[in-house]
Protein backbone atom coordinates (compact mmCIF):
# COMPACT_ATOMS: atom_id res chain seq x y z
CA UNK A 1 0.00 0.00 0.00
CA UNK A 2 1.43 3.32 -1.06
CA UNK A 3 1.69 5.98 1.59
CA UNK A 4 -0.64 8.91 1.15
CA UNK A 5 1.01 11.64 -0.86
CA UNK A 6 1.44 14.95 0.85
CA UNK A 7 -0.22 17.90 -0.78
CA UNK A 8 2.36 20.32 -2.01
CA UNK A 9 1.92 24.01 -2.59
CA UNK A 10 2.60 25.68 -5.91
CA UNK A 11 6.23 25.50 -7.03
CA UNK A 12 8.42 28.45 -6.18
CA UNK A 13 8.80 30.87 -9.09
CA UNK A 14 12.09 31.03 -10.87
CA UNK A 15 14.35 33.72 -9.43
CA UNK A 16 14.60 36.95 -11.36
CA UNK A 17 17.86 36.91 -13.29
CA UNK A 18 19.71 40.19 -13.20
CA UNK A 19 22.66 40.90 -15.43
CA UNK A 20 25.66 41.71 -13.22
CA UNK A 21 27.13 45.19 -13.64
CA UNK A 22 29.98 45.29 -16.12
CA UNK A 23 33.64 45.91 -15.44
CA UNK A 24 36.16 47.96 -17.39
CA UNK A 25 39.33 45.85 -17.31
CA UNK A 26 41.46 48.45 -19.07
CA UNK A 27 42.40 50.66 -16.12
CA UNK A 28 43.79 53.39 -18.36
CA UNK A 29 40.39 53.56 -20.08
CA UNK A 30 38.61 53.61 -16.69
CA UNK A 31 40.72 56.58 -15.57
CA UNK A 32 40.23 58.31 -18.92
CA UNK A 33 36.44 57.98 -18.58
CA UNK A 34 36.51 59.75 -15.22
CA UNK A 35 38.73 62.52 -16.56
CA UNK A 36 36.46 63.01 -19.57
CA UNK A 37 33.43 63.04 -17.29
CA UNK A 38 34.93 65.66 -14.97
CA UNK A 39 36.83 67.55 -17.68
CA UNK A 40 39.74 67.43 -15.28
CA UNK A 41 43.18 65.88 -15.75
CA UNK A 42 44.77 64.42 -12.64
CA UNK A 43 48.36 65.31 -11.86
CA UNK A 44 48.67 62.25 -9.64
CA UNK A 45 47.00 59.31 -11.37
CA UNK A 46 47.49 57.12 -8.29
CA UNK A 47 44.74 59.07 -6.51
CA UNK A 48 42.22 58.12 -9.16
CA UNK A 49 43.39 54.50 -9.14
CA UNK A 50 42.86 54.46 -5.36
CA UNK A 51 39.41 56.04 -5.70
CA UNK A 52 38.36 53.27 -8.10
CA UNK A 53 39.48 50.34 -5.90
CA UNK A 54 37.15 48.53 -3.48
CA UNK A 55 38.57 46.90 -0.34
CA UNK A 56 37.49 43.47 -1.65
CA UNK A 57 39.78 43.68 -4.69
CA UNK A 58 43.11 42.53 -3.24
CA UNK A 59 44.90 42.51 0.09
CA UNK A 60 47.86 44.46 -1.26
CA UNK A 61 45.78 47.13 -3.05
CA UNK A 62 45.00 50.47 -1.46
CA UNK A 63 41.21 50.95 -1.40
CA UNK A 64 39.15 54.12 -1.57
CA UNK A 65 38.30 54.12 2.15
CA UNK A 66 40.62 56.97 3.16
CA UNK A 67 39.54 59.08 0.19
CA UNK A 68 35.87 58.37 0.88
CA UNK A 69 36.41 59.69 4.43
CA UNK A 70 37.80 62.95 3.05
CA UNK A 71 35.21 63.20 0.27
CA UNK A 72 32.30 62.90 2.68
CA UNK A 73 33.48 65.95 4.62
CA UNK A 74 34.64 67.91 1.56
CA UNK A 75 31.31 67.55 -0.25
CA UNK A 76 29.46 68.44 2.95
CA UNK A 77 31.48 71.65 3.25
CA UNK A 78 31.18 72.45 -0.46
CA UNK A 79 27.39 72.13 -0.32
CA UNK A 80 27.29 74.10 2.94
CA UNK A 81 29.07 76.99 1.25
CA UNK A 82 26.87 76.82 -1.84
CA UNK A 83 23.59 76.63 0.08
CA UNK A 84 24.65 79.39 2.50
CA UNK A 85 25.44 81.76 -0.36
CA UNK A 86 22.37 80.95 -2.47
CA UNK A 87 19.84 80.98 0.40
CA UNK A 88 20.53 84.15 2.44
CA UNK A 89 17.16 83.98 4.26
CA UNK A 90 17.22 80.33 5.33
CA UNK A 91 18.05 79.32 8.90
CA UNK A 92 20.29 76.41 9.99
CA UNK A 93 17.43 73.89 10.12
CA UNK A 94 16.30 74.22 6.48
CA UNK A 95 19.92 74.53 5.34
CA UNK A 96 20.78 71.26 7.10
CA UNK A 97 17.80 69.56 5.45
CA UNK A 98 18.89 70.75 2.01
CA UNK A 99 22.46 69.61 2.57
CA UNK A 100 21.30 66.19 3.80
CA UNK A 101 19.07 65.78 0.74
CA UNK A 102 21.86 66.66 -1.68
CA UNK A 103 24.57 64.43 -0.19
CA UNK A 104 22.42 61.58 1.09
CA UNK A 105 23.42 58.03 0.22
CA UNK A 106 20.36 57.77 -2.04
CA UNK A 107 21.19 60.93 -3.98
CA UNK A 108 24.88 60.14 -4.42
CA UNK A 109 24.09 56.55 -5.41
CA UNK A 110 21.91 57.87 -8.21
CA UNK A 111 24.77 60.10 -9.32
CA UNK A 112 26.92 56.96 -9.64
CA UNK A 113 24.21 55.16 -11.60
CA UNK A 114 23.52 58.10 -13.90
CA UNK A 115 27.19 58.42 -14.83
CA UNK A 116 27.84 54.65 -14.94
CA UNK A 117 30.64 54.74 -12.36
CA UNK A 118 30.29 51.27 -10.81
CA UNK A 119 31.79 49.39 -13.81
CA UNK A 120 34.95 51.47 -13.30
CA UNK A 121 35.45 50.10 -9.77
CA UNK A 122 37.96 47.29 -9.18
CA UNK A 123 36.28 44.80 -6.85
CA UNK A 124 35.90 41.11 -6.09
CA UNK A 125 32.54 40.70 -4.38
CA UNK A 126 29.69 38.95 -6.26
CA UNK A 127 27.15 39.79 -3.56
CA UNK A 128 27.99 43.47 -3.94
CA UNK A 129 27.43 43.15 -7.70
CA UNK A 130 24.02 41.61 -7.00
CA UNK A 131 22.91 44.41 -4.65
CA UNK A 132 24.15 47.12 -7.01
CA UNK A 133 22.52 45.40 -9.98
CA UNK A 134 19.16 45.33 -8.20
CA UNK A 135 19.43 49.02 -7.33
CA UNK A 136 20.41 49.96 -10.89
CA UNK A 137 17.33 48.14 -12.24
CA UNK A 138 15.16 50.00 -9.72
CA UNK A 139 16.55 53.38 -10.78
CA UNK A 140 16.04 52.56 -14.45
CA UNK A 141 12.34 51.98 -13.78
CA UNK A 142 11.82 55.41 -12.21
CA UNK A 143 10.06 58.10 -14.27
CA UNK A 144 12.64 60.04 -16.26
CA UNK A 145 10.80 63.33 -15.87
CA UNK A 146 10.20 62.98 -12.12
CA UNK A 147 13.00 65.37 -11.21
CA UNK A 148 11.05 66.84 -8.30
CA UNK A 149 11.10 63.63 -6.28
CA UNK A 150 13.54 61.07 -7.72
CA UNK A 151 16.63 62.83 -6.27
CA UNK A 152 15.40 62.10 -2.76
CA UNK A 153 15.90 58.39 -3.33
CA UNK A 154 13.85 55.23 -3.73
CA UNK A 155 10.78 54.42 -1.71
CA UNK A 156 11.78 51.05 -0.27
CA UNK A 157 14.97 49.87 -1.98
CA UNK A 158 18.02 50.82 0.04
CA UNK A 159 20.78 52.32 -2.06
CA UNK A 160 24.05 50.36 -1.73
CA UNK A 161 26.51 52.57 0.13
CA UNK A 162 29.33 51.55 -2.22
CA UNK A 163 27.78 53.68 -4.97
CA UNK A 164 27.83 56.80 -2.81
CA UNK A 165 31.35 55.90 -1.66
CA UNK A 166 32.61 55.92 -5.27
CA UNK A 167 31.28 59.47 -5.80
CA UNK A 168 32.81 60.67 -2.52
CA UNK A 169 36.15 58.98 -3.28
CA UNK A 170 36.38 60.52 -6.75
CA UNK A 171 35.51 63.94 -5.32
CA UNK A 172 38.23 63.48 -2.69
CA UNK A 173 40.74 62.47 -5.36
CA UNK A 174 40.05 65.79 -7.11
CA UNK A 175 40.22 67.67 -3.80
CA UNK A 176 43.61 66.20 -2.84
CA UNK A 177 44.98 66.46 -6.39
CA UNK A 178 44.21 70.20 -6.54
CA UNK A 179 45.87 70.70 -3.14
CA UNK A 180 42.65 70.96 -1.12
CA UNK A 181 41.19 73.82 -3.13
CA UNK A 182 37.50 73.67 -2.18
CA UNK A 183 36.47 76.19 -4.84
CA UNK A 184 38.19 74.11 -7.53
CA UNK A 185 36.52 70.94 -6.24
CA UNK A 186 33.10 72.58 -6.54
CA UNK A 187 33.76 73.86 -10.06
CA UNK A 188 34.86 70.41 -11.23
CA UNK A 189 32.15 68.30 -9.58
CA UNK A 190 29.09 70.53 -9.14
CA UNK A 191 27.34 69.53 -12.37
CA UNK A 192 27.47 65.85 -11.37
CA UNK A 193 24.83 66.49 -8.71
CA UNK A 194 22.26 68.12 -10.98
CA UNK A 195 19.44 68.56 -10.39
CA UNK A 196 20.57 70.12 -7.11
CA UNK A 197 17.73 70.04 -4.60
CA UNK A 198 16.78 73.60 -3.63
CA UNK A 199 14.43 75.18 -1.12
CA UNK A 200 11.85 75.51 -3.90
CA UNK A 201 12.05 71.89 -5.05
CA UNK A 202 12.30 70.16 -1.67
CA UNK A 203 9.61 71.93 0.37
CA UNK A 204 8.31 68.46 1.37
CA UNK A 205 6.58 68.50 -2.02
CA UNK A 206 5.43 64.83 -2.00
CA UNK A 207 4.14 65.21 1.56
CA UNK A 208 2.13 68.30 0.63
CA UNK A 209 0.74 66.58 -2.46
CA UNK A 210 -0.27 63.53 -0.41
CA UNK A 211 -2.13 65.61 2.18
CA UNK A 212 -3.92 67.57 -0.54
CA UNK A 213 -4.90 64.35 -2.30
CA UNK A 214 -6.30 62.84 0.90
CA UNK A 215 -8.17 66.02 1.87
CA UNK A 216 -9.89 65.96 -1.51
CA UNK A 217 -11.58 62.70 -0.50
CA UNK A 218 -12.04 63.55 3.18
CA UNK A 219 -9.24 61.22 4.30
CA UNK A 220 -6.20 61.70 6.52
CA UNK A 221 -2.67 60.44 5.92
CA UNK A 222 -0.83 59.20 9.01
CA UNK A 223 2.96 58.77 9.15
CA UNK A 224 4.51 56.23 11.53
CA UNK A 225 8.26 56.34 12.02
CA UNK A 226 10.84 54.13 13.73
CA UNK A 227 14.52 53.25 13.57
CA UNK A 228 15.82 50.02 12.07
CA UNK A 229 19.54 49.24 11.90
CA UNK A 230 20.66 52.85 11.48
CA UNK A 231 17.91 53.57 8.96
CA UNK A 232 14.71 55.54 9.52
CA UNK A 233 11.65 53.69 8.22
CA UNK A 234 8.36 55.53 7.59
CA UNK A 235 4.99 53.93 6.85
CA UNK A 236 2.00 55.89 5.50
CA UNK A 237 -1.53 54.82 6.43
CA UNK A 238 -4.77 56.11 4.89
CA UNK A 239 -8.11 54.81 6.19
CA UNK A 240 -6.22 52.15 8.12
CA UNK A 241 -4.49 50.84 4.97
CA UNK A 242 -0.73 50.76 4.49
CA UNK A 243 -0.20 52.73 1.28
CA UNK A 244 3.43 53.78 1.35
CA UNK A 245 6.84 52.84 2.74
CA UNK A 246 10.03 54.91 2.75
CA UNK A 247 13.48 54.56 4.28
CA UNK A 248 16.64 56.60 4.51
CA UNK A 249 19.49 57.47 6.85
CA UNK A 250 17.81 60.87 7.26
CA UNK A 251 14.31 61.11 8.72
CA UNK A 252 13.15 63.90 6.41
CA UNK A 253 14.22 61.97 3.31
CA UNK A 254 12.52 58.79 4.57
CA UNK A 255 9.28 60.74 4.98
CA UNK A 256 9.56 62.16 1.46
CA UNK A 257 10.21 58.68 0.07
CA UNK A 258 7.19 57.24 1.88
CA UNK A 259 4.91 60.06 0.69
CA UNK A 260 6.10 59.60 -2.89
CA UNK A 261 5.46 55.85 -2.68
CA UNK A 262 1.98 56.47 -1.25
CA UNK A 263 1.02 58.90 -4.01
CA UNK A 264 1.92 56.30 -6.61
CA UNK A 265 -0.06 53.59 -4.81
CA UNK A 266 -3.15 55.77 -4.32
CA UNK A 267 -3.14 56.64 -8.01
CA UNK A 268 -3.06 52.94 -8.88
CA UNK A 269 -4.09 49.76 -7.10
CA UNK A 270 -4.92 51.50 -3.81
CA UNK A 271 -7.24 54.13 -5.33
CA UNK A 272 -10.25 52.46 -3.69
CA UNK A 273 -8.86 53.43 -0.29
CA UNK A 274 -9.58 57.08 -1.13
CA UNK A 275 -12.99 56.63 -2.71
CA UNK A 276 -14.54 54.12 -0.33
CA UNK A 277 -12.14 53.73 2.59
CA UNK A 278 -12.00 50.02 1.79
CA UNK A 279 -8.88 48.22 0.59
CA UNK A 280 -8.40 46.57 -2.77
CA UNK A 281 -9.56 43.11 -1.77
CA UNK A 282 -6.24 41.83 -0.51
CA UNK A 283 -7.92 41.03 2.80
CA UNK A 284 -9.83 38.18 1.15
CA UNK A 285 -6.54 36.69 -0.03
CA UNK A 286 -4.86 37.21 3.32
CA UNK A 287 -7.52 35.54 5.44
CA UNK A 288 -8.29 35.98 9.12
CA UNK A 289 -5.91 38.00 11.28
CA UNK A 290 -4.95 35.07 13.50
CA UNK A 291 -3.66 33.14 10.46
CA UNK A 292 -1.51 35.91 8.98
CA UNK A 293 1.78 35.01 10.67
CA UNK A 294 1.47 31.44 9.43
CA UNK A 295 0.51 32.59 5.93
CA UNK A 296 3.47 34.96 5.80
CA UNK A 297 5.85 32.17 6.81
CA UNK A 298 4.35 29.97 4.10
CA UNK A 299 4.69 32.68 1.49
CA UNK A 300 8.35 33.29 2.36
CA UNK A 301 9.00 29.57 2.14
CA UNK A 302 7.35 29.33 -1.30
CA UNK A 303 9.29 32.32 -2.61
CA UNK A 304 12.60 31.08 -1.15
CA UNK A 305 12.88 34.25 0.96
CA UNK A 306 14.54 34.21 4.39
CA UNK A 307 12.24 33.54 7.33
CA UNK A 308 10.37 36.67 8.53
CA UNK A 309 11.93 38.41 11.53
CA UNK A 310 9.40 39.47 14.18
CA UNK A 311 10.37 41.95 16.89
CA UNK A 312 8.59 43.45 19.89
CA UNK A 313 8.92 47.19 19.29
CA UNK A 314 6.95 48.57 22.22
CA UNK A 315 4.84 47.65 25.24
CA UNK A 316 2.79 50.23 27.07
CA UNK A 317 0.00 50.72 29.61
CA UNK A 318 -0.72 49.37 33.09
CA UNK A 319 -0.42 45.65 33.80
CA UNK A 320 -4.17 44.97 33.40
CA UNK A 321 -4.34 46.89 30.08
CA UNK A 322 -0.95 46.11 28.60
CA UNK A 323 -0.58 46.78 24.87
CA UNK A 324 2.12 45.33 22.64
CA UNK A 325 3.36 46.58 19.27
CA UNK A 326 5.36 44.23 17.04
CA UNK A 327 7.08 44.60 13.69
CA UNK A 328 8.10 42.15 10.99
CA UNK A 329 10.93 42.38 8.49
CA UNK A 330 11.02 40.39 5.24
CA UNK A 331 13.90 40.26 2.78
CA UNK A 332 12.56 39.78 -0.76
CA UNK A 333 14.05 39.91 -4.23
CA UNK A 334 12.72 43.48 -4.45
CA UNK A 335 14.41 44.61 -1.22
CA UNK A 336 13.89 44.62 2.54
CA UNK A 337 10.43 45.53 3.84
CA UNK A 338 9.33 46.34 7.39
CA UNK A 339 5.77 46.75 8.65
CA UNK A 340 4.52 47.46 12.15
CA UNK A 341 1.43 45.93 13.74
CA UNK A 342 -1.40 47.59 15.62
CA UNK A 343 -1.27 47.79 19.46
CA UNK A 344 -2.73 44.54 20.82
CA UNK A 345 -3.25 42.98 24.24
CA UNK A 346 -1.23 39.93 23.19
CA UNK A 347 2.16 39.81 21.46
CA UNK A 348 0.91 37.10 19.11
CA UNK A 349 -1.99 39.27 17.95
CA UNK A 350 0.30 42.22 17.22
CA UNK A 351 2.64 39.92 15.30
CA UNK A 352 -0.31 38.74 13.22
CA UNK A 353 -1.28 42.38 12.63
CA UNK A 354 2.24 43.17 11.39
CA UNK A 355 2.16 40.04 9.23
CA UNK A 356 -1.18 41.10 7.73
CA UNK A 357 0.29 44.44 6.65
CA UNK A 358 3.36 42.68 5.25
CA UNK A 359 1.14 40.33 3.22
CA UNK A 360 -0.58 43.39 1.73
CA UNK A 361 2.84 44.57 0.57
CA UNK A 362 4.24 41.28 -0.70
CA UNK A 363 1.08 40.01 -2.40
CA UNK A 364 1.41 42.88 -4.86
CA UNK A 365 4.55 41.24 -6.24
Secondary structure, DSSP 8 states (H G I E B T S, - for coil): --------------------------HHHHHHHHHHHHT---S-HHHHHHHTB-TTS-TTS--THHHHHHHHHHHHHHHHHHHHHH-TT--HHHHHHHHHHHSSHHHHHHHHHHTT-GGGSB---HHHHHHHHHHHHHHHTS-TT-TTTGGG--SSS---HHHHHHHHHHHHHHHHHTTS-HHHHHHHHGGGG-S---TTT-TTHHHHHHHHHHHHTT--EEEEEEEETTEEEEEEEETTEEEEEEEESSHHHHHHHHHHHHHHHHTTTTHHHHHHS---SHHHHH--GGGHHHHHHHHHHHTT----EEEEEEEES-GGG-EEEEEEEEEETTEEEEEE---BSSHHHHHHHHHHHHHHHHTT-
